[in-house]
Amino acid sequence: MSFRIGTDADPPRFKMKGWGNAFATVGEIRSYNGTIVDAHLFRGKQGTGEIAAFDIWPVAGVEVGILGARVRLFNLEAGAGTLLYEPRPSSEGTADTRTKVPD
């Protein structure tokens, strides 16, 4: 289990790994790319083992895995899963395509 908070460019995050995986973070809202509603099945965009996902830009999003889920409300995001599902923050690895929320 780890917890990191600092003044660097990465957002604060709580992360747990082991038999289960979990995170809670204050991330970034992605910039508008012309898509307001995005829904898909078995595409595996954010988490390993994802079954379905539904996002409404920039308000909310939900992702469901075999044994877990990821939920986003504006820039607050949390996910938990075990065995075949490993949720990841939607802003992980895509900081160059996101717009930071103004202070």
GROMACS elastic network, one bead per residue, 0.5 to 0.9 nm:
[ bonds ]
;  ai    aj funct       b0    kb
    1    14     6  0.80257   500
    1    15     6  0.59929   500
    1    17     6  0.61418   500
    1    18     6  0.83327   500
    2    13     6  0.85057   500
    2    14     6  0.62851   500
    2    15     6  0.54154   500
    2    16     6  0.62874   500
    2    17     6  0.86193   500
    3    12     6  0.79696   500
    3    13     6  0.61377   500
    3    15     6  0.62442   500
    3    16     6  0.85693   500
    4    11     6  0.87306   500
    4    12     6  0.58857   500
    4    13     6  0.58146   500
    4    14     6  0.67380   500
    4    15     6  0.86116   500
    5     8     6  0.86201   500
    5    10     6  0.86494   500
    5    11     6  0.74270   500
    5    13     6  0.68148   500
    5    14     6  0.87809   500
    6     9     6  0.85206   500
    6    10     6  0.80253   500
    6    11     6  0.79990   500
    6    12     6  0.68948   500
    7    10     6  0.79461   500
    7    11     6  0.85563   500
    7    12     6  0.89587   500
    8    11     6  0.78801   500
   10    13     6  0.86668   500
   10    27     6  0.84257   500
   10    95     6  0.88393   500
   11    25     6  0.69702   500
   11    26     6  0.60092   500
   11    27     6  0.57434   500
   11    28     6  0.80805   500
   12    24     6  0.86314   500
   12    25     6  0.59392   500
   12    26     6  0.62059   500
   12    27     6  0.78857   500
   13    23     6  0.68907   500
   13    24     6  0.57799   500
   13    26     6  0.69531   500
   13    27     6  0.85965   500
   14    22     6  0.79686   500
   14    23     6  0.52725   500
   14    24     6  0.51981   500
   14    25     6  0.64247   500
   15    21     6  0.75687   500
   15    22     6  0.57291   500
   15    24     6  0.68040   500
   15    25     6  0.85974   500
   16    20     6  0.74747   500
   16    21     6  0.53854   500
   16    22     6  0.50373   500
   16    23     6  0.63142   500
   16    80     6  0.89274   500
   17    20     6  0.58996   500
   17    22     6  0.67509   500
   17    23     6  0.89415   500
   18    21     6  0.63042   500
   18    82     6  0.86049   500
   19    81     6  0.89621   500
   19    82     6  0.61577   500
   19    83     6  0.67596   500
   20    80     6  0.72692   500
   20    81     6  0.56593   500
   20    83     6  0.67206   500
   20    85     6  0.87063   500
   20    86     6  0.80557   500
   21    79     6  0.80760   500
   21    80     6  0.55855   500
   21    81     6  0.53172   500
   21    82     6  0.60045   500
   21    83     6  0.86906   500
   21    85     6  0.82169   500
   21    86     6  0.60478   500
   21    87     6  0.72540   500
   22    78     6  0.75039   500
   22    79     6  0.54614   500
   22    81     6  0.63684   500
   22    82     6  0.86159   500
   22    86     6  0.79628   500
   22    87     6  0.72113   500
   22    88     6  0.84696   500
   23    70     6  0.89609   500
   23    77     6  0.80854   500
   23    78     6  0.55061   500
   23    79     6  0.54175   500
   23    80     6  0.65336   500
   23    87     6  0.79629   500
   23    88     6  0.75794   500
   23    89     6  0.77010   500
   24    76     6  0.77011   500
   24    77     6  0.57254   500
   24    79     6  0.65649   500
   24    80     6  0.88378   500
   24    89     6  0.82049   500
   25    75     6  0.81769   500
   25    76     6  0.60800   500
   25    77     6  0.53847   500
   25    78     6  0.63576   500
   25    89     6  0.74763   500
   26    75     6  0.55784   500
   26    77     6  0.63165   500
   26    78     6  0.88712   500
   27    74     6  0.87876   500
   27    75     6  0.50841   500
   27    76     6  0.63416   500
   27    77     6  0.70932   500
   27    89     6  0.77193   500
   27    90     6  0.80364   500
   27    91     6  0.62271   500
   27    92     6  0.85721   500
   27   100     6  0.83298   500
   27   101     6  0.87820   500
   28    74     6  0.83505   500
   28    75     6  0.54384   500
   28    76     6  0.84630   500
   28    90     6  0.86029   500
   28    91     6  0.62784   500
   28    95     6  0.80225   500
   28    98     6  0.63735   500
   28    99     6  0.63966   500
   28   100     6  0.52378   500
   28   101     6  0.62386   500
   29    32     6  0.89528   500
   29    57     6  0.85238   500
   29    58     6  0.65263   500
   29    74     6  0.67091   500
   29    75     6  0.56461   500
   29    91     6  0.78680   500
   29    98     6  0.61967   500
   29    99     6  0.58875   500
   29   100     6  0.63346   500
   29   101     6  0.64547   500
   30    33     6  0.83881   500
   30    57     6  0.82044   500
   30    58     6  0.74608   500
   30    90     6  0.87834   500
   30    91     6  0.75691   500
   30    94     6  0.88890   500
   30    95     6  0.86183   500
   30    97     6  0.66802   500
   30    99     6  0.54144   500
   30   100     6  0.78230   500
   31    58     6  0.85377   500
   31    97     6  0.68262   500
   31    98     6  0.51942   500
   31    99     6  0.51018   500
   31   100     6  0.85019   500
   32    35     6  0.70394   500
   32    36     6  0.79573   500
   32    57     6  0.76146   500
   32    58     6  0.81315   500
   32    98     6  0.88103   500
   32    99     6  0.87772   500
   33    36     6  0.82744   500
   35    38     6  0.68815   500
   35    56     6  0.86125   500
   35    57     6  0.73544   500
   36    55     6  0.79045   500
   36    56     6  0.56180   500
   36    58     6  0.76871   500
   37    54     6  0.74958   500
   37    55     6  0.57231   500
   37    57     6  0.63918   500
   38    53     6  0.79398   500
   38    54     6  0.57760   500
   38    55     6  0.51479   500
   38    56     6  0.65989   500
   38    57     6  0.82598   500
   39    52     6  0.75528   500
   39    53     6  0.55970   500
   39    55     6  0.63485   500
   39    56     6  0.87937   500
   40    43     6  0.64407   500
   40    44     6  0.89581   500
   40    51     6  0.84672   500
   40    52     6  0.57641   500
   40    53     6  0.55170   500
   40    54     6  0.67088   500
   41    44     6  0.80868   500
   41    50     6  0.79471   500
   41    51     6  0.56319   500
   41    53     6  0.65764   500
   42    45     6  0.86115   500
   42    49     6  0.80185   500
   42    50     6  0.60610   500
   42    52     6  0.60008   500
   42    53     6  0.84818   500
   43    46     6  0.88662   500
   43    50     6  0.71767   500
   43    51     6  0.75541   500
   43    52     6  0.77230   500
   43    53     6  0.85560   500
   44    47     6  0.57645   500
   44    48     6  0.59601   500
   44    49     6  0.65181   500
   44    50     6  0.50677   500
   44    51     6  0.73509   500
   44    52     6  0.82546   500
   44    53     6  0.87307   500
   45    48     6  0.80324   500
   45    50     6  0.77337   500
   45    53     6  0.86004   500
   45    90     6  0.86863   500
   46    50     6  0.76924   500
   46    63     6  0.83497   500
   46    86     6  0.89042   500
   46    87     6  0.66460   500
   46    88     6  0.56384   500
   46    89     6  0.69731   500
   46    90     6  0.59464   500
   46    92     6  0.85600   500
   47    50     6  0.55811   500
   47    63     6  0.82580   500
   47    65     6  0.80006   500
   47    70     6  0.84921   500
   47    85     6  0.68753   500
   47    86     6  0.53930   500
   47    88     6  0.52588   500
   47    89     6  0.82553   500
   47    90     6  0.87884   500
   48    65     6  0.81788   500
   48    84     6  0.73411   500
   48    85     6  0.54779   500
   48    86     6  0.50629   500
   48    87     6  0.65160   500
   48    88     6  0.81698   500
   49    64     6  0.87928   500
   49    65     6  0.56909   500
   49    66     6  0.66719   500
   49    67     6  0.89168   500
   49    84     6  0.55756   500
   49    86     6  0.66072   500
   49    87     6  0.82256   500
   50    53     6  0.75782   500
   50    63     6  0.69403   500
   50    64     6  0.59601   500
   50    66     6  0.70425   500
   50    68     6  0.89329   500
   50    69     6  0.84905   500
   50    84     6  0.88053   500
   50    85     6  0.65069   500
   50    86     6  0.81137   500
   50    87     6  0.79268   500
   51    63     6  0.76406   500
   51    64     6  0.57487   500
   51    65     6  0.50195   500
   51    66     6  0.67528   500
   52    62     6  0.84080   500
   52    63     6  0.57813   500
   52    64     6  0.53863   500
   52    65     6  0.70369   500
   53    61     6  0.74350   500
   53    62     6  0.56868   500
   53    64     6  0.62924   500
   53    65     6  0.89236   500
   53    70     6  0.89807   500
   54    60     6  0.85022   500
   54    61     6  0.55786   500
   54    62     6  0.54429   500
   54    63     6  0.64402   500
   55    58     6  0.82188   500
   55    59     6  0.80705   500
   55    60     6  0.59198   500
   55    62     6  0.64057   500
   55    63     6  0.84224   500
   55    72     6  0.86296   500
   56    59     6  0.57168   500
   56    60     6  0.54078   500
   56    61     6  0.60524   500
   57    60     6  0.66548   500
   57    61     6  0.80046   500
   57    74     6  0.85262   500
   58    61     6  0.85858   500
   58    73     6  0.83504   500
   58    74     6  0.60142   500
   58    75     6  0.85062   500
   59    72     6  0.81013   500
   59    73     6  0.59137   500
   59    75     6  0.85294   500
   60    71     6  0.76161   500
   60    72     6  0.51955   500
   60    74     6  0.57411   500
   60    75     6  0.86296   500
   61    70     6  0.80800   500
   61    71     6  0.58500   500
   61    73     6  0.66779   500
   61    74     6  0.84972   500
   61    77     6  0.89378   500
   62    69     6  0.72709   500
   62    70     6  0.56687   500
   62    72     6  0.62736   500
   62    73     6  0.88973   500
   63    68     6  0.86353   500
   63    69     6  0.54918   500
   63    71     6  0.65132   500
   63    72     6  0.88628   500
   63    79     6  0.87016   500
   63    87     6  0.83910   500
   64    67     6  0.79887   500
   64    68     6  0.61900   500
   64    70     6  0.65742   500
   64    71     6  0.88341   500
   64    85     6  0.87789   500
   64    87     6  0.89585   500
   65    68     6  0.51264   500
   65    69     6  0.56935   500
   65    70     6  0.83788   500
   65    81     6  0.74334   500
   65    84     6  0.79130   500
   65    85     6  0.54954   500
   65    86     6  0.80903   500
   65    87     6  0.80804   500
   66    69     6  0.83830   500
   66    81     6  0.81412   500
   66    82     6  0.83757   500
   66    83     6  0.84000   500
   66    84     6  0.65558   500
   66    85     6  0.60398   500
   67    80     6  0.84860   500
   67    81     6  0.55384   500
   67    82     6  0.57467   500
   67    83     6  0.71155   500
   67    84     6  0.70919   500
   67    85     6  0.61477   500
   68    79     6  0.74442   500
   68    80     6  0.54051   500
   68    82     6  0.65155   500
   68    85     6  0.64022   500
   68    86     6  0.80216   500
   68    87     6  0.78428   500
   69    78     6  0.84431   500
   69    79     6  0.55317   500
   69    80     6  0.57305   500
   69    81     6  0.63119   500
   69    85     6  0.82932   500
   69    86     6  0.88855   500
   69    87     6  0.69933   500
   70    77     6  0.73282   500
   70    78     6  0.56773   500
   70    80     6  0.64773   500
   70    81     6  0.84024   500
   70    87     6  0.61859   500
   70    88     6  0.78292   500
   70    89     6  0.81176   500
   71    76     6  0.84082   500
   71    77     6  0.57051   500
   71    78     6  0.54902   500
   71    79     6  0.61418   500
   72    75     6  0.68285   500
   72    76     6  0.57243   500
   72    78     6  0.65766   500
   72    79     6  0.86227   500
   72    89     6  0.88273   500
   72    90     6  0.85150   500
   73    76     6  0.53148   500
   73    77     6  0.63648   500
   74    77     6  0.79332   500
   75   101     6  0.79496   500
   77    89     6  0.68806   500
   77    90     6  0.82165   500
   78    87     6  0.87446   500
   78    88     6  0.87625   500
   78    89     6  0.75425   500
   79    86     6  0.85681   500
   79    87     6  0.57431   500
   79    88     6  0.72077   500
   79    89     6  0.77484   500
   80    85     6  0.83825   500
   80    86     6  0.73987   500
   80    87     6  0.63286   500
   80    88     6  0.89743   500
   81    84     6  0.78708   500
   81    85     6  0.52969   500
   81    86     6  0.56297   500
   81    87     6  0.64668   500
   82    85     6  0.55772   500
   82    86     6  0.67489   500
   83    86     6  0.78033   500
   88    91     6  0.84455   500
   88    92     6  0.69197   500
   89    92     6  0.53215   500
   89    93     6  0.89547   500
   90    93     6  0.84078   500
   90    94     6  0.79782   500
   91    94     6  0.54282   500
   91    95     6  0.61799   500
   91    97     6  0.87879   500
   91    98     6  0.72905   500
   92    95     6  0.69875   500
   93    96     6  0.82981   500
   94    97     6  0.56177   500
   94    98     6  0.67120   500
   95    98     6  0.52691   500
   95    99     6  0.80069   500
   95   100     6  0.89420   500
   96    99     6  0.81786   500
   99   102     6  0.89126   500
  100   103     6  0.89522   500
